[in-house]
């Protein structure tokens, strides 16, 4: 959680680059350029939603932890915290799915593990199970609406496929140009620039998507730390209660020793989550 706070303060989260448009397109490269433009537009549209989701998750994860020593507790804090944890869970799930969609469009390969996790989550939510099922289903519908149009075995539906098509065209045009074709020389110059553009976009987008994957893993780690904190706090809370036994010297001594033992357990639990408290204070 401390790393998340530092990243938030420095605004050092993954930055999604905007797609760049081709300056020219030749007769033979026109359909490839059109595909590149379509992919770029889809990635940019998805990027806007990804940024909104990531910002929302970060704000939820940075919310102060509920502590029994906090003043002015109303009794609804733990229920609210539970709702927030469920909300974070579903946002992280949909982020993983959407980033996998993005990577598929960049590298031309699906993430079948994430696909399986998504199908399981949707099936549970449709049965009213799992965290925040209504919210999860709404988010997955939105994810589908902004999903880049990657199709397996369609080379023009991924940046990697576009790069491959441009390389193949470049080889053919280079051969034609060597035979004295003026048209091929002109087309080759255009394709060479397009290839550099497509390769650059693939590299930049792949780097950003990988960074977002790692970022999502940090979100999950932070969520798990928060959940563990609440489990520890609840366990200590369950052990603490008002003394209602006989009031004499022996009972008082036993109660005192019992209280000291519980305080030791509480101190141990708090020690394990000192970093969470540090984040709360900063």
C-alpha positions as CSV (number, residue, x, y, z in Angstrom):
1,X,0.0,0.0,0.0
2,X,2.9,2.3,0.7
3,X,4.1,1.9,-2.9
4,X,0.6,2.8,-4.1
5,X,0.7,6.0,-2.0
6,X,4.1,7.0,-3.4
7,X,3.0,6.3,-6.9
8,X,-0.2,8.4,-6.4
9,X,1.8,11.3,-4.9
10,X,4.2,11.2,-7.9
11,X,1.5,10.5,-10.4
12,X,3.8,7.7,-11.7
13,X,1.1,5.3,-13.0
14,X,1.3,3.8,-16.5
15,X,0.6,6.4,-19.2
16,X,-1.2,5.1,-22.3
17,X,0.2,6.6,-25.5
18,X,-2.2,8.0,-28.1
19,X,-2.1,6.4,-31.5
20,X,-0.4,8.3,-34.4
21,X,-1.9,8.7,-37.8
22,X,-0.2,7.8,-41.0
23,X,0.9,10.7,-43.1
24,X,0.6,8.8,-46.4
25,X,-0.8,5.7,-47.9
26,X,-0.1,4.2,-51.2
27,X,-2.4,2.3,-53.5
28,X,-1.1,-1.1,-52.3
29,X,-0.9,-0.2,-48.7
30,X,-4.2,1.5,-48.4
31,X,-6.1,-1.4,-46.8
32,X,-3.3,-2.0,-44.3
33,X,-3.3,1.7,-43.3
34,X,-7.1,1.7,-42.9
35,X,-6.7,-1.3,-40.6
36,X,-4.0,0.5,-38.6
37,X,-6.2,3.6,-38.3
38,X,-9.1,1.5,-37.1
39,X,-7.0,-0.3,-34.5
40,X,-5.6,3.0,-33.3
41,X,-9.0,4.6,-32.9
42,X,-10.3,1.6,-31.0
43,X,-7.3,1.6,-28.6
44,X,-7.7,5.3,-28.0
45,X,-11.4,4.9,-27.2
46,X,-10.7,2.1,-24.8
47,X,-7.8,4.0,-23.2
48,X,-10.2,6.8,-22.0
49,X,-12.3,4.2,-20.1
50,X,-9.3,2.4,-18.7
51,X,-8.0,5.7,-17.3
52,X,-11.3,6.3,-15.6
53,X,-11.5,2.8,-14.1
54,X,-7.9,2.9,-12.9
55,X,-8.4,6.3,-11.2
56,X,-11.5,5.0,-9.5
57,X,-9.7,2.0,-8.1
58,X,-6.8,4.1,-6.9
59,X,-9.1,6.4,-5.0
60,X,-10.9,3.5,-3.4
61,X,-7.6,1.8,-2.4
62,X,-6.3,5.0,-0.9
63,X,-9.3,5.5,1.4
64,X,-8.4,5.5,5.1
65,X,-8.7,2.2,6.9
66,X,-11.5,1.9,9.5
67,X,-9.9,1.5,12.9
68,X,-11.6,0.8,16.2
69,X,-9.6,3.7,17.7
70,X,-11.0,6.1,15.2
71,X,-13.2,8.7,16.8
72,X,-16.9,9.4,15.8
73,X,-17.6,5.9,14.5
74,X,-21.3,5.4,13.6
75,X,-21.3,1.6,13.4
76,X,-21.8,1.7,9.6
77,X,-18.1,2.0,8.7
78,X,-17.4,-1.7,8.5
79,X,-20.4,-2.3,6.3
80,X,-19.3,0.6,4.0
81,X,-15.8,-0.8,4.0
82,X,-17.0,-4.2,2.9
83,X,-19.0,-2.7,0.1
84,X,-15.9,-0.8,-1.0
85,X,-13.8,-3.9,-1.0
86,X,-16.3,-5.7,-3.2
87,X,-16.4,-2.7,-5.6
88,X,-12.6,-2.8,-5.8
89,X,-12.7,-6.5,-6.6
90,X,-15.0,-6.1,-9.5
91,X,-13.2,-3.1,-11.0
92,X,-9.9,-5.1,-10.8
93,X,-11.5,-8.0,-12.5
94,X,-12.8,-5.9,-15.4
95,X,-9.5,-4.1,-15.7
96,X,-7.7,-7.4,-16.1
97,X,-10.2,-8.4,-18.8
98,X,-10.0,-5.1,-20.6
99,X,-6.2,-5.0,-20.5
100,X,-6.1,-8.5,-21.9
101,X,-8.4,-7.3,-24.7
102,X,-5.9,-4.5,-25.4
103,X,-2.9,-6.8,-25.4
104,X,-4.6,-9.2,-27.8
105,X,-5.1,-6.3,-30.2
106,X,-1.4,-5.3,-29.8
107,X,0.4,-8.7,-29.9
108,X,-2.2,-10.7,-31.9
109,X,-2.7,-13.4,-29.2
110,X,-5.6,-13.9,-26.7
111,X,-5.1,-14.5,-22.9
112,X,-7.1,-17.6,-22.5
113,X,-6.6,-17.7,-18.7
114,X,-8.2,-14.2,-18.3
115,X,-11.0,-15.3,-20.7
116,X,-11.7,-18.3,-18.4
117,X,-11.7,-16.1,-15.3
118,X,-14.0,-13.7,-17.0
119,X,-16.5,-16.4,-18.0
120,X,-16.5,-17.8,-14.5
121,X,-17.1,-14.4,-12.9
122,X,-20.0,-13.6,-15.3
123,X,-21.6,-17.0,-14.7
124,X,-21.4,-16.4,-10.9
125,X,-22.8,-12.9,-11.2
126,X,-25.7,-14.0,-13.4
127,X,-26.6,-16.3,-10.5
128,X,-26.3,-13.5,-8.0
129,X,-23.1,-14.9,-6.6
130,X,-19.6,-13.3,-6.1
131,X,-18.8,-9.7,-5.1
132,X,-21.2,-7.0,-6.2
133,X,-22.8,-9.0,-9.1
134,X,-25.0,-6.2,-10.5
135,X,-22.0,-3.9,-10.8
136,X,-19.8,-6.5,-12.3
137,X,-22.3,-7.3,-15.0
138,X,-22.7,-3.6,-15.9
139,X,-18.9,-3.2,-16.1
140,X,-18.5,-6.2,-18.3
141,X,-21.1,-4.9,-20.6
142,X,-19.2,-1.6,-20.9
143,X,-16.0,-3.6,-21.4
144,X,-17.6,-5.4,-24.4
145,X,-18.7,-2.0,-25.8
146,X,-15.2,-0.6,-25.9
147,X,-13.4,-3.9,-26.8
148,X,-10.9,-3.4,-29.7
149,X,-12.0,-5.5,-32.7
150,X,-9.4,-8.3,-32.5
151,X,-10.2,-11.4,-34.4
152,X,-8.0,-14.5,-34.3
153,X,-6.4,-15.4,-37.7
154,X,-7.2,-11.9,-39.0
155,X,-3.8,-10.3,-39.5
156,X,-5.3,-6.8,-40.0
157,X,-7.0,-6.8,-36.6
158,X,-3.8,-6.5,-34.5
159,X,-0.7,-4.2,-34.5
160,X,1.5,-7.3,-34.8
161,X,-0.5,-8.5,-37.8
162,X,-0.3,-5.0,-39.5
163,X,3.5,-5.0,-39.0
164,X,3.7,-8.5,-40.5
165,X,1.6,-7.4,-43.5
166,X,3.7,-4.3,-44.1
167,X,6.9,-6.3,-43.9
168,X,5.6,-8.8,-46.5
169,X,4.5,-5.9,-48.8
170,X,7.9,-4.2,-48.3
171,X,9.7,-7.4,-49.5
172,X,7.6,-7.7,-52.6
173,X,7.9,-4.0,-53.4
174,X,11.7,-4.1,-52.9
175,X,11.9,-6.9,-55.4
176,X,9.7,-5.0,-58.0
177,X,11.8,-1.8,-57.4
178,X,15.0,-3.7,-58.2
179,X,13.5,-4.5,-61.6
180,X,13.1,-0.9,-62.4
181,X,9.5,-0.3,-61.5
182,X,9.0,3.4,-60.7
183,X,5.7,2.8,-59.0
184,X,7.2,0.2,-56.8
185,X,10.0,2.6,-55.7
186,X,7.3,5.2,-54.7
187,X,5.2,2.7,-52.9
188,X,8.2,1.2,-51.1
189,X,9.1,4.7,-49.7
190,X,5.6,5.0,-48.3
191,X,5.6,1.5,-46.9
192,X,9.0,1.9,-45.2
193,X,7.6,4.9,-43.3
194,X,4.4,3.0,-42.4
195,X,6.4,0.1,-41.1
196,X,8.4,2.3,-38.8
197,X,5.2,3.9,-37.5
198,X,3.5,0.6,-36.9
199,X,6.5,-1.0,-35.2
200,X,6.8,2.1,-32.9
201,X,3.1,2.0,-32.0
202,X,3.3,-1.8,-31.3
203,X,6.3,-1.3,-29.0
204,X,4.9,1.7,-27.1
205,X,1.4,0.2,-26.7
206,X,2.8,-3.2,-25.6
207,X,5.0,-1.5,-23.0
208,X,2.1,0.5,-21.6
209,X,-0.2,-2.5,-21.5
210,X,2.4,-4.6,-19.7
211,X,2.8,-1.7,-17.2
212,X,-0.9,-1.7,-16.6
213,X,-0.9,-5.4,-16.0
214,X,1.7,-5.0,-13.3
215,X,-0.2,-2.0,-11.9
216,X,-3.3,-4.2,-11.6
217,X,-1.3,-6.8,-9.7
218,X,-0.3,-4.1,-7.3
219,X,-4.0,-3.1,-6.9
220,X,-4.7,-6.8,-6.0
221,X,-1.9,-6.9,-3.5
222,X,-3.1,-3.7,-1.8
223,X,-6.7,-5.0,-1.7
224,X,-5.5,-8.2,-0.1
225,X,-3.6,-6.2,2.5
226,X,-6.7,-4.2,3.3
227,X,-8.8,-7.4,3.6
228,X,-6.2,-9.0,5.9
229,X,-6.2,-5.9,8.1
230,X,-9.9,-6.0,8.5
231,X,-9.8,-9.8,9.2
232,X,-7.2,-9.2,11.9
233,X,-9.2,-6.3,13.4
234,X,-12.4,-8.3,13.4
235,X,-10.7,-11.2,15.1
236,X,-9.4,-9.0,17.9
237,X,-12.8,-7.3,18.2
238,X,-14.5,-10.6,18.6
239,X,-12.2,-11.5,21.4
240,X,-12.8,-8.3,23.3
241,X,-16.0,-7.9,25.4
242,X,-17.2,-6.4,28.7
243,X,-16.4,-8.4,31.8
244,X,-19.6,-9.6,33.5
245,X,-18.2,-12.1,36.0
246,X,-17.9,-11.8,39.8
247,X,-16.2,-8.7,41.2
248,X,-13.5,-9.7,43.7
249,X,-9.7,-9.4,44.0
250,X,-9.0,-12.7,42.2
251,X,-11.5,-12.0,39.4
252,X,-10.0,-8.6,39.0
253,X,-6.5,-10.0,38.7
254,X,-7.6,-12.6,36.2
255,X,-9.4,-9.9,34.2
256,X,-6.3,-7.7,34.2
257,X,-4.2,-10.6,32.9
258,X,-6.8,-11.4,30.3
259,X,-6.9,-7.7,29.2
260,X,-3.1,-7.6,29.0
261,X,-3.1,-10.8,26.8
262,X,-5.7,-9.3,24.5
263,X,-3.7,-6.0,24.3
264,X,-0.7,-8.0,23.3
265,X,-2.6,-9.7,20.5
266,X,-4.0,-6.4,19.3
267,X,-0.5,-4.9,19.3
268,X,0.7,-7.9,17.2
269,X,-2.1,-7.4,14.7
270,X,-1.4,-3.7,14.5
271,X,2.3,-4.3,14.0
272,X,1.6,-6.6,11.1
273,X,-0.3,-3.7,9.5
274,X,1.8,-0.8,10.5
275,X,2.4,0.0,6.9
276,X,-1.3,0.3,6.4
277,X,-1.6,2.8,9.3
278,X,1.4,4.7,7.9
279,X,-0.4,5.1,4.6
280,X,-3.5,6.2,6.5
281,X,-1.5,9.0,8.2
282,X,0.1,10.2,5.0
